[in-house]
Amino acid sequence: MVVNTNKLLRIVDFSQILLERLQIPLYSKQHSGKTFNNHQLFKLIILKSYFGKDYRRFIELLEISEIPKIIGLKRIPHFTTLQKFSARQKIQELEQLILESCSLAKKKCKNVGIDATGMSLDFASRHYAQRIEKPILRRDFLKLNMFMDLDNLMILSAKIRKKARHDTRDVKSLWNKIKHLLFRKVFADKGYDADFFHEIVYKSGRKSVIFIKNPDVPIWRTKGTFRKIAKKDAKNHQKGKRSLTETVNSILKRVYGETIAAKKLCTQKIELFFRILTLNLERLSILIEKIFLLFFIFLQKRLFGAKSTNQIIYF
């Protein structure tokens, strides 16, 4: 199996930077066992989400790879060690790590978007479910509401619900987590067209690019003071950015999986937050790779006079 070791090293390095920034201790208690520390187990959970394996198969992968040497493990942990460590994680700390990971991107966030998607809790075959005419139950899904950095395709904050709720219900709690960031525009689809959301955006000094329901209705008949302002400004904004929220949803579900294996709601949230954090860390590794590649091309053009990409030597 060929693995991009450089990307894995960058993901591990960014994980260590995040843990040091938030001052996550090496050990939870003074007299806890010193066989593995919190940083090592945290990196293993990140890599488990990256490879998309369950706990047992991920431990089998560790036995034939160089990952234990990279992380500095004395021996390979039992799969239940990772399970128990993951279950002990606090949701608030994971949310802080997700937001802090976005601050590591060199390109600053100027455009944010909000969108919701569903994560499946059922492993049943779709073909079999169709044959037996299995009904789709609402409890078979988790609803995920997210604010996203549309410039770097990273997730800023997320809210997870067990039941189906309206999209705008989580807007205020998600907004309070990112309102200190220096972004300029907010993109969203018609599901978030609420006057209070437009009001929050405009009063914070940003521009609302939230799609307005019933665009053919005249402005004087549109309900809501700030919805009228948004409809007036709708022609001057970049509406094409809104579709990038669907791109982030697609990356999360197609690359890291759309089915959650955990059974309890708390562990389901933890598993999903680790997937989001892994997405951000992988995006950071890709962005830093592009920066180094552009810098390398710039140096070759300056030093060796390469005029086209065909004359550039890649090592």
Helices and strands as residue ranges (DSSP letters): H 5-21, H 38-51, H 55-63, H 67-71, H 79-87, H 91-102, E 111-120, H 126-131, G 138-140, E 141-149, E 154-161, G 167-170, H 171-178, E 185-188, G 190-192, H 195-203, E 207-210, G 219-221, H 225-233, G 234-236, G 239-243, H 244-255, H 265-304, G 309-311
